[in-house]
């Protein structure tokens, strides 16, 4: 299973004051709060950890076909490796572990989470003015050599997006995300 999350850093500055009383305590474990507050760039640490939690939540929800119920502190993040434009980490939810890969620019942070690191994943980050779903369907049709107008994208009863082709459900793992001026999708090629 795969999940992804994108954070528009400019939108995050305008929409969320992470320094306000109770913000960190509500969303992050004590260990994560310490990581944020000791970081040379605490603003980026907040949104990196947040995107890790969101991506793992999406993978977890899809994996177990769960109802929507997000408790951020139940997803515990560890950054395993970090450099200027990328990071690798893990997120634990109960007994389940999700491995994350994050990339950053001065405009966004994008994170993908999956149950194993060896997954071959296609990702696409775009302006939110582009149509995320139609771009995804076009890309998927090209990869699978499917007729694009025979692919249907809809949400199941738990609001999880699913694909079908010519009336048959497809077993594929993908994830959408959007925030501010950016949107993104991730598609696992493992099942193909």
C-alpha positions as CSV (number, residue, x, y, z in Angstrom):
1,X,0.0,0.0,0.0
2,X,1.1,3.5,-0.7
3,X,0.2,7.0,0.6
4,X,1.5,10.4,-0.3
5,X,1.2,14.0,1.1
6,X,2.2,17.4,-0.2
7,X,2.6,20.5,1.9
8,X,2.6,23.9,0.2
9,X,5.0,25.7,2.5
10,X,3.7,29.2,1.7
11,X,0.1,28.1,2.4
12,X,1.2,26.4,5.6
13,X,2.7,29.7,6.9
14,X,-0.5,31.5,6.1
15,X,-2.9,28.8,7.4
16,X,-1.3,27.4,10.5
17,X,0.6,29.0,13.3
18,X,2.5,26.0,14.6
19,X,4.0,28.1,17.4
20,X,0.6,28.7,19.0
21,X,-0.1,27.1,22.4
22,X,-1.1,23.5,22.1
23,X,-0.5,23.0,18.4
24,X,2.6,20.8,18.7
25,X,1.2,18.9,21.7
26,X,-2.0,18.1,19.9
27,X,-0.3,16.6,16.8
28,X,3.1,15.3,17.7
29,X,4.6,12.9,20.2
30,X,7.0,14.2,22.9
31,X,10.0,12.8,20.9
32,X,8.7,14.6,17.7
33,X,8.2,17.8,19.6
34,X,11.8,17.6,20.8
35,X,13.0,17.0,17.2
36,X,11.1,20.0,16.0
37,X,12.2,22.4,18.7
38,X,15.9,21.3,18.4
39,X,15.9,21.6,14.6
40,X,17.8,24.5,13.0
41,X,14.7,24.9,10.8
42,X,11.8,24.1,13.0
43,X,9.2,25.3,10.5
44,X,10.4,22.7,8.0
45,X,10.6,20.0,10.7
46,X,7.0,20.5,11.6
47,X,5.8,20.1,8.0
48,X,8.2,17.2,7.2
49,X,6.8,15.2,10.2
50,X,3.3,16.2,9.4
51,X,3.6,15.0,5.8
52,X,5.1,11.7,7.0
53,X,2.1,11.2,9.3
54,X,-0.4,12.1,6.5
55,X,1.3,9.8,3.9
56,X,1.4,6.9,6.4
57,X,-2.2,7.5,7.4
58,X,-3.3,7.3,3.8
59,X,-1.4,4.0,3.3
60,X,-2.7,2.6,6.5
61,X,-6.3,3.5,5.7
62,X,-6.1,2.0,2.3
63,X,-4.3,-1.1,3.6
64,X,-7.0,-2.0,6.1
65,X,-9.9,-0.3,4.3
66,X,-10.6,1.8,7.4
67,X,-13.2,4.5,8.0
68,X,-11.8,8.0,8.2
69,X,-10.4,8.6,11.7
70,X,-7.2,10.4,12.0
71,X,-5.3,10.6,15.3
72,X,-1.9,12.1,14.4
73,X,-0.3,11.2,17.7
74,X,-1.0,7.5,17.0
75,X,1.5,7.8,14.1
76,X,5.0,8.1,15.5
77,X,7.7,9.4,13.1
78,X,11.4,8.7,13.1
79,X,13.7,10.4,10.6
80,X,16.4,7.9,9.6
81,X,18.3,10.0,7.1
82,X,18.1,13.6,6.0
83,X,20.0,15.9,3.6
84,X,19.3,19.2,2.0
85,X,16.5,18.2,-0.4
86,X,15.4,14.8,0.8
87,X,14.8,12.6,3.8
88,X,14.0,8.9,4.6
89,X,12.1,7.9,7.7
90,X,9.6,5.5,9.2
91,X,6.3,5.9,10.8
92,X,4.8,3.4,13.2
93,X,1.1,2.9,13.9
94,X,0.6,0.2,16.4
95,X,2.5,-2.8,15.1
96,X,2.6,-1.5,11.5
97,X,5.6,0.3,10.1
98,X,5.6,2.5,7.0
99,X,8.8,3.6,5.3
100,X,8.8,7.2,4.0
101,X,10.7,9.1,1.3
102,X,10.4,12.8,1.3
103,X,11.6,15.5,-1.1
104,X,11.6,19.2,-0.5
105,X,12.1,22.4,-2.3
106,X,11.7,26.0,-1.0
107,X,8.0,25.7,-2.1
108,X,6.8,22.3,-0.9
109,X,7.5,19.1,1.0
110,X,6.3,15.8,-0.6
111,X,6.3,12.5,1.2
112,X,5.5,9.0,0.0
113,X,4.9,6.2,2.5
114,X,4.7,2.4,1.8
115,X,4.9,-0.9,3.7
116,X,8.2,-1.8,2.0
117,X,11.1,0.2,0.6
118,X,11.6,-1.9,-2.6
119,X,8.4,-0.6,-4.2
120,X,8.8,0.9,-7.6
121,X,6.8,4.1,-7.5
122,X,5.8,6.8,-10.0
123,X,5.1,10.2,-8.5
124,X,4.0,13.4,-10.1
125,X,3.9,16.9,-8.5
126,X,2.0,19.6,-10.3
127,X,0.4,22.9,-9.9
128,X,-3.1,22.5,-8.3
129,X,-4.5,24.4,-11.3
130,X,-3.8,21.2,-13.4
131,X,-6.4,18.5,-13.1
132,X,-4.9,15.9,-10.8
133,X,-7.3,13.1,-11.6
134,X,-7.3,13.4,-15.4
135,X,-3.5,13.6,-15.4
136,X,-3.3,10.5,-13.3
137,X,-5.7,8.6,-15.5
138,X,-3.8,9.6,-18.6
139,X,-0.5,8.5,-17.1
140,X,-2.0,5.3,-15.8
141,X,-3.5,4.5,-19.2
142,X,-0.2,5.1,-20.9
143,X,1.7,2.8,-18.4
144,X,-0.9,0.0,-18.8
145,X,-1.6,0.6,-22.5
146,X,-5.3,0.9,-21.6
147,X,-7.9,2.9,-23.4
148,X,-8.1,6.1,-21.3
149,X,-11.9,6.5,-21.7
150,X,-12.4,3.0,-20.3
151,X,-10.8,3.8,-16.9
152,X,-13.1,4.9,-14.1
153,X,-11.9,6.6,-11.0
154,X,-14.3,6.8,-8.0
155,X,-14.3,6.6,-4.3
156,X,-15.5,3.5,-2.4
157,X,-17.7,3.6,0.7
158,X,-14.8,4.7,2.9
159,X,-13.8,7.6,0.5
160,X,-10.8,5.7,-0.7
161,X,-10.2,6.3,-4.5
162,X,-10.4,3.1,-6.6
163,X,-9.9,2.4,-10.3
164,X,-11.8,0.1,-12.6
165,X,-11.2,-0.7,-16.3
166,X,-14.0,-1.9,-18.5
167,X,-16.1,-2.5,-15.5
168,X,-13.5,-4.6,-13.6
169,X,-11.9,-3.4,-10.4
170,X,-8.2,-3.0,-10.6
171,X,-5.9,-4.0,-7.7
172,X,-3.5,-1.1,-7.6
173,X,-2.2,1.1,-4.9
174,X,-2.2,4.9,-5.5
175,X,-2.7,8.1,-3.6
176,X,-3.7,11.7,-4.2
177,X,-2.8,14.8,-2.3
178,X,-3.3,18.5,-2.6
179,X,-2.5,21.5,-0.6
180,X,-2.3,25.2,-1.5
181,X,-0.9,25.6,-5.0
182,X,0.3,22.0,-5.4
183,X,-1.1,18.6,-6.0
184,X,0.5,15.2,-6.3
185,X,-0.1,11.6,-6.9
186,X,1.9,8.4,-6.3
187,X,1.4,5.1,-8.0
188,X,3.0,1.8,-7.0
189,X,4.0,-0.4,-9.9
190,X,4.6,-3.4,-7.6
191,X,1.3,-5.1,-8.5
192,X,1.9,-4.9,-12.2
